[in-house]
Amino acid sequence: MAEFTFEIVEHLGVIFEAPNGWKKELTRVSWNGRDPKYDIRDWSPEYDRMHKGITFTDEEIMTLKDLLNQMDQPDQAE
């Protein structure tokens, strides 16, 4: 398995915290020294282990935000 590096550059919020201390978080993460991306995944309490997650560019996260906002307005949902 290839080595990789990561740096959490910004903690934006906790979506869910499990009794064992793992947290599903929205963060901005720099993977392998690249520009940070928005990231949703589960992190261990020490932030040294993680589960699979999903990353978003700035444009993608704004599209997701728009889609989620439409859920609050059922008359505009398709």
Sequence and secondary structure as in RCSB ss.txt:
>XXXX:A:sequence
MAEFTFEIVEHLGVIFEAPNGWKKELTRVSWNGRDPKYDIRDWSPEYDRMHKGITFTDEEIMTLKDLLNQMDQPD
QAE
>XXXX:A:secstr
     EEEEEEEEEEEE TTS EEEEEEEEETT   EEEEEEE TTSS B   EEE HHHHHHHHHHHHHHT TT
T  
